[in-house]
């Protein structure tokens, strides 16, 4: 079926993987968000993710673009403001990205697949079996397709935090978007708090401390449970097949 906003009770009936996917997108499962909450530390990646690129993928390495201008924000130190500007520079240094992902659910469940991103507005997450899921953003809508149960749920892209990552030009320094920032020896974690008429949510983005490349993101639900997605074997600059981002409406 095709639908609009799906309630949490309906999503629970669809199945755990779909719930995890929708939690990832922050579009249907309500998530508590409080400005004072600590930034959750990332899950340890499995050994297979220790190397994020094949040895011969030198051309895939992202070189950070010139940092965005530093905007004075009293919530952050000067060094943290520079860090945000550098992350902006990384995000705006490419328009396309592809790679593999592995998703960890709050109860230890695990799924994986491939993803393709094309800014502005387009992304595709294709899950490997036994999961039968595709998540597609076509520039205006987000579709979650479950081929096992032959269901489809549609959401406006403008109402999901994906709009921050898929914008024509990303600016993490604007309008108090980033709620908290933590710098570890090799990682940077920042929190985006979502407050909209559709949902409140908290999304933690995790970056490499040296290159500012995106490594992982975490969604924390109202019970404090985490769904995390780590990306690896990532490359940028390739032109993806436009058909990857085509949503076919099912009835």
TAVENPE-V378640 format. One record per pair of residues at least 24 apart in sequence whose ideal C-beta (glycine too) atoms are under 10 Angstrom apart, sorted by the first residue. I is the first residue (numbers start at 1). J is the second residue. If there is no record, write none. Layout:
i={I | I}
j={J | J}
This chain:
i={1 | 1 | 1 | 1 | 1 | 1 | 1 | 1 | 2 | 2 | 2 | 2 | 2 | 2 | 2 | 2 | 2 | 3 | 3 | 3 | 3 | 3 | 3 | 4 | 4 | 4 | 4 | 5 | 5 | 5 | 5 | 5 | 5 | 5 | 6 | 6 | 6 | 6 | 6 | 8 | 8 | 10 | 11 | 11 | 13 | 14 | 14 | 14 | 14 | 14 | 14 | 15 | 15 | 15 | 15 | 15 | 15 | 15 | 16 | 16 | 16 | 16 | 16 | 17 | 17 | 17 | 17 | 17 | 17 | 17 | 17 | 17 | 17 | 17 | 18 | 18 | 18 | 18 | 18 | 18 | 18 | 18 | 18 | 18 | 18 | 19 | 19 | 19 | 19 | 20 | 20 | 20 | 20 | 20 | 20 | 20 | 20 | 20 | 20 | 20 | 20 | 20 | 21 | 21 | 21 | 21 | 21 | 21 | 21 | 21 | 21 | 21 | 21 | 21 | 21 | 21 | 22 | 22 | 22 | 22 | 22 | 22 | 22 | 22 | 23 | 23 | 23 | 23 | 23 | 23 | 23 | 23 | 23 | 24 | 24 | 24 | 24 | 24 | 24 | 24 | 24 | 24 | 24 | 24 | 24 | 24 | 24 | 24 | 24 | 25 | 25 | 25 | 25 | 25 | 25 | 25 | 25 | 25 | 25 | 25 | 25 | 25 | 25 | 25 | 25 | 26 | 26 | 26 | 26 | 26 | 26 | 26 | 26 | 26 | 26 | 26 | 26 | 26 | 26 | 26 | 26 | 27 | 27 | 27 | 27 | 27 | 27 | 27 | 27 | 27 | 27 | 27 | 27 | 27 | 27 | 27 | 27 | 28 | 28 | 28 | 28 | 28 | 28 | 29 | 29 | 29 | 29 | 29 | 29 | 30 | 30 | 30 | 30 | 30 | 30 | 31 | 31 | 31 | 31 | 31 | 31 | 31 | 31 | 31 | 31 | 31 | 31 | 31 | 32 | 32 | 32 | 32 | 32 | 32 | 32 | 32 | 33 | 33 | 33 | 33 | 33 | 33 | 33 | 33 | 33 | 33 | 33 | 33 | 33 | 34 | 34 | 34 | 34 | 35 | 35 | 35 | 35 | 35 | 35 | 35 | 36 | 36 | 37 | 37 | 37 | 37 | 37 | 37 | 37 | 38 | 38 | 38 | 38 | 39 | 39 | 39 | 39 | 39 | 39 | 39 | 39 | 39 | 39 | 39 | 39 | 39 | 39 | 39 | 40 | 40 | 40 | 40 | 40 | 40 | 40 | 40 | 40 | 40 | 40 | 40 | 41 | 41 | 41 | 41 | 41 | 41 | 41 | 41 | 42 | 42 | 42 | 42 | 42 | 42 | 42 | 42 | 42 | 42 | 42 | 42 | 43 | 43 | 43 | 43 | 43 | 43 | 43 | 43 | 44 | 45 | 45 | 45 | 45 | 45 | 45 | 45 | 46 | 46 | 46 | 46 | 46 | 48 | 48 | 48 | 49 | 49 | 49 | 49 | 49 | 49 | 49 | 49 | 50 | 51 | 51 | 52 | 52 | 52 | 52 | 52 | 52 | 52 | 52 | 52 | 52 | 52 | 53 | 53 | 53 | 53 | 53 | 53 | 54 | 54 | 57 | 57 | 57 | 59 | 59 | 59 | 59 | 60 | 60 | 60 | 60 | 60 | 60 | 60 | 60 | 60 | 61 | 61 | 61 | 61 | 61 | 62 | 62 | 62 | 62 | 62 | 62 | 62 | 62 | 62 | 62 | 62 | 62 | 62 | 62 | 63 | 63 | 63 | 63 | 63 | 63 | 64 | 64 | 64 | 64 | 64 | 64 | 64 | 64 | 64 | 64 | 65 | 65 | 65 | 65 | 65 | 65 | 65 | 66 | 66 | 67 | 67 | 68 | 68 | 68 | 68 | 68 | 68 | 69 | 69 | 70 | 71 | 71 | 71 | 71 | 72 | 73 | 73 | 73 | 73 | 75 | 75 | 75 | 75 | 75 | 76 | 76 | 76 | 76 | 76 | 77 | 77 | 79 | 79 | 80 | 80 | 80 | 80 | 80 | 80 | 80 | 81 | 81 | 83 | 83 | 83 | 83 | 83 | 83 | 83 | 83 | 84 | 84 | 84 | 84 | 84 | 84 | 84 | 84 | 85 | 85 | 85 | 86 | 86 | 86 | 86 | 87 | 87 | 87 | 87 | 87 | 87 | 87 | 87 | 87 | 87 | 87 | 87 | 88 | 88 | 88 | 88 | 88 | 88 | 88 | 89 | 89 | 90 | 90 | 90 | 90 | 90 | 90 | 90 | 91 | 91 | 91 | 91 | 91 | 91 | 91 | 91 | 91 | 91 | 91 | 91 | 91 | 92 | 92 | 92 | 92 | 92 | 92 | 93 | 93 | 93 | 94 | 94 | 94 | 94 | 94 | 95 | 95 | 95 | 95 | 95 | 95 | 96 | 96 | 96 | 96 | 96 | 96 | 96 | 97 | 97 | 97 | 97 | 97 | 97 | 97 | 97 | 97 | 97 | 97 | 98 | 98 | 98 | 98 | 98 | 98 | 98 | 98 | 98 | 98 | 99 | 99 | 99 | 99 | 99 | 99 | 99 | 100 | 100 | 100 | 100 | 100 | 100 | 101 | 101 | 101 | 101 | 101 | 101 | 101 | 101 | 101 | 101 | 101 | 102 | 102 | 102 | 102 | 102 | 102 | 102 | 103 | 103 | 103 | 103 | 103 | 103 | 104 | 104 | 104 | 104 | 104 | 104 | 104 | 105 | 105 | 105 | 105 | 106 | 106 | 106 | 106 | 106 | 106 | 106 | 106 | 106 | 107 | 107 | 109 | 111 | 112 | 112 | 112 | 114 | 114 | 114 | 115 | 115 | 115 | 115 | 116 | 116 | 116 | 116 | 116 | 117 | 117 | 117 | 117 | 117 | 117 | 117 | 117 | 117 | 118 | 118 | 118 | 118 | 118 | 118 | 118 | 118 | 119 | 119 | 119 | 119 | 119 | 119 | 120 | 120 | 120 | 120 | 120 | 120 | 120 | 121 | 121 | 121 | 121 | 121 | 121 | 121 | 121 | 122 | 122 | 122 | 122 | 122 | 122 | 122 | 122 | 123 | 123 | 123 | 123 | 123 | 123 | 123 | 124 | 124 | 124 | 124 | 124 | 124 | 125 | 126 | 134 | 134 | 135 | 136 | 136 | 136 | 136 | 136 | 137 | 137 | 137 | 137 | 137 | 137 | 138 | 138 | 138 | 138 | 138 | 139 | 139 | 139 | 140 | 141 | 141 | 142 | 142 | 143 | 143 | 143 | 143 | 143 | 145 | 145 | 145 | 147 | 150 | 151 | 152 | 152 | 152 | 152 | 152 | 154 | 154 | 154 | 155 | 155 | 156 | 158 | 158 | 159 | 159 | 159 | 159 | 159 | 160 | 160 | 160 | 160 | 160 | 160 | 161 | 161 | 161 | 161 | 161 | 161 | 161 | 161 | 161 | 161 | 161 | 162 | 163 | 164 | 164 | 164 | 164 | 165 | 165 | 165 | 165 | 165 | 172 | 178 | 179 | 179 | 180 | 181 | 182 | 183 | 183 | 184 | 185 | 186 | 186 | 187 | 187 | 188 | 188 | 189 | 189 | 189 | 189 | 191 | 191 | 192 | 204 | 206}
j={149 | 150 | 151 | 152 | 153 | 154 | 250 | 251 | 143 | 151 | 152 | 153 | 154 | 247 | 249 | 250 | 251 | 144 | 151 | 152 | 153 | 154 | 155 | 153 | 154 | 155 | 156 | 153 | 154 | 155 | 156 | 159 | 198 | 199 | 144 | 151 | 153 | 154 | 155 | 221 | 222 | 153 | 144 | 153 | 149 | 144 | 146 | 148 | 149 | 151 | 153 | 131 | 132 | 133 | 146 | 148 | 149 | 151 | 105 | 106 | 107 | 109 | 111 | 103 | 105 | 109 | 111 | 127 | 130 | 131 | 132 | 133 | 146 | 148 | 131 | 132 | 133 | 135 | 144 | 145 | 146 | 148 | 149 | 151 | 153 | 105 | 106 | 221 | 227 | 103 | 104 | 105 | 106 | 107 | 109 | 111 | 131 | 133 | 219 | 227 | 228 | 229 | 103 | 105 | 111 | 125 | 127 | 131 | 133 | 134 | 135 | 144 | 146 | 153 | 227 | 229 | 135 | 142 | 144 | 153 | 155 | 160 | 219 | 227 | 105 | 106 | 201 | 219 | 220 | 221 | 225 | 226 | 227 | 101 | 103 | 105 | 125 | 135 | 144 | 160 | 161 | 162 | 203 | 217 | 218 | 219 | 227 | 228 | 229 | 123 | 125 | 135 | 137 | 142 | 144 | 155 | 157 | 159 | 160 | 161 | 162 | 199 | 201 | 203 | 219 | 155 | 159 | 160 | 161 | 162 | 192 | 194 | 196 | 198 | 199 | 200 | 201 | 202 | 203 | 219 | 221 | 142 | 144 | 153 | 154 | 155 | 156 | 157 | 159 | 160 | 161 | 162 | 194 | 196 | 198 | 199 | 201 | 144 | 153 | 155 | 160 | 198 | 199 | 199 | 201 | 219 | 221 | 222 | 227 | 198 | 199 | 200 | 201 | 221 | 222 | 193 | 194 | 199 | 200 | 201 | 202 | 203 | 219 | 220 | 221 | 222 | 223 | 225 | 200 | 201 | 202 | 220 | 221 | 222 | 223 | 224 | 179 | 191 | 192 | 193 | 194 | 195 | 199 | 200 | 201 | 202 | 203 | 220 | 222 | 179 | 193 | 200 | 202 | 75 | 176 | 179 | 180 | 191 | 193 | 202 | 179 | 180 | 179 | 180 | 191 | 193 | 202 | 220 | 224 | 180 | 182 | 189 | 191 | 179 | 180 | 181 | 182 | 183 | 184 | 188 | 189 | 190 | 191 | 202 | 204 | 206 | 218 | 220 | 182 | 189 | 191 | 202 | 204 | 206 | 218 | 219 | 220 | 224 | 226 | 228 | 182 | 184 | 187 | 189 | 204 | 206 | 218 | 226 | 184 | 187 | 189 | 204 | 206 | 215 | 216 | 217 | 218 | 226 | 228 | 230 | 104 | 206 | 216 | 218 | 226 | 228 | 229 | 230 | 230 | 102 | 104 | 215 | 216 | 228 | 230 | 232 | 102 | 104 | 110 | 230 | 232 | 100 | 102 | 232 | 100 | 102 | 215 | 216 | 230 | 231 | 232 | 233 | 232 | 232 | 233 | 99 | 100 | 208 | 211 | 213 | 215 | 230 | 231 | 232 | 233 | 234 | 99 | 213 | 232 | 233 | 234 | 235 | 233 | 235 | 233 | 234 | 235 | 235 | 236 | 237 | 238 | 97 | 98 | 99 | 233 | 234 | 235 | 236 | 237 | 238 | 211 | 213 | 234 | 235 | 236 | 90 | 91 | 93 | 94 | 97 | 208 | 211 | 212 | 213 | 214 | 234 | 235 | 236 | 237 | 89 | 90 | 93 | 94 | 211 | 236 | 88 | 89 | 90 | 91 | 92 | 93 | 210 | 211 | 212 | 213 | 89 | 90 | 91 | 92 | 93 | 94 | 212 | 92 | 93 | 92 | 212 | 92 | 169 | 170 | 171 | 172 | 173 | 171 | 173 | 173 | 171 | 172 | 173 | 174 | 173 | 173 | 174 | 176 | 178 | 176 | 178 | 179 | 180 | 181 | 173 | 178 | 180 | 181 | 190 | 181 | 183 | 181 | 183 | 178 | 180 | 181 | 182 | 183 | 188 | 190 | 173 | 181 | 172 | 181 | 183 | 188 | 190 | 207 | 209 | 212 | 171 | 172 | 173 | 177 | 178 | 181 | 188 | 190 | 171 | 172 | 173 | 188 | 207 | 211 | 212 | 170 | 172 | 173 | 178 | 181 | 188 | 190 | 205 | 207 | 212 | 213 | 214 | 169 | 170 | 171 | 172 | 173 | 174 | 212 | 170 | 212 | 170 | 207 | 208 | 211 | 212 | 213 | 214 | 119 | 164 | 165 | 167 | 169 | 170 | 171 | 172 | 205 | 207 | 212 | 213 | 214 | 119 | 167 | 168 | 169 | 170 | 171 | 212 | 236 | 237 | 119 | 235 | 236 | 237 | 238 | 119 | 120 | 168 | 236 | 237 | 239 | 122 | 235 | 236 | 237 | 238 | 239 | 240 | 123 | 165 | 213 | 214 | 231 | 234 | 235 | 236 | 237 | 238 | 240 | 124 | 231 | 233 | 234 | 235 | 236 | 237 | 238 | 240 | 244 | 214 | 231 | 232 | 233 | 234 | 235 | 236 | 128 | 230 | 231 | 232 | 233 | 234 | 125 | 126 | 127 | 216 | 217 | 229 | 230 | 231 | 232 | 233 | 234 | 128 | 216 | 228 | 229 | 230 | 231 | 232 | 127 | 131 | 227 | 228 | 229 | 230 | 216 | 218 | 226 | 227 | 228 | 229 | 230 | 225 | 226 | 227 | 228 | 219 | 220 | 221 | 223 | 224 | 225 | 226 | 227 | 228 | 225 | 227 | 227 | 229 | 229 | 230 | 232 | 231 | 233 | 244 | 229 | 231 | 234 | 244 | 238 | 240 | 241 | 244 | 245 | 162 | 165 | 166 | 231 | 234 | 236 | 240 | 244 | 245 | 166 | 238 | 239 | 240 | 241 | 242 | 244 | 245 | 165 | 166 | 167 | 168 | 169 | 170 | 157 | 163 | 166 | 167 | 168 | 169 | 170 | 157 | 158 | 162 | 163 | 166 | 167 | 168 | 245 | 157 | 162 | 166 | 240 | 242 | 244 | 245 | 246 | 157 | 162 | 165 | 166 | 240 | 244 | 245 | 240 | 241 | 243 | 244 | 245 | 246 | 229 | 244 | 244 | 247 | 162 | 244 | 245 | 246 | 247 | 248 | 162 | 163 | 165 | 166 | 245 | 247 | 242 | 244 | 245 | 246 | 247 | 166 | 245 | 247 | 247 | 247 | 249 | 166 | 247 | 246 | 247 | 248 | 249 | 250 | 247 | 248 | 250 | 250 | 250 | 250 | 247 | 248 | 249 | 250 | 251 | 247 | 249 | 250 | 198 | 199 | 198 | 196 | 198 | 194 | 196 | 197 | 198 | 199 | 194 | 196 | 198 | 199 | 201 | 203 | 192 | 193 | 194 | 196 | 199 | 201 | 202 | 203 | 205 | 217 | 219 | 203 | 194 | 192 | 194 | 203 | 205 | 192 | 203 | 205 | 214 | 217 | 205 | 205 | 203 | 204 | 204 | 205 | 206 | 207 | 209 | 209 | 209 | 210 | 215 | 215 | 216 | 212 | 215 | 215 | 216 | 217 | 218 | 218 | 220 | 217 | 228 | 230}
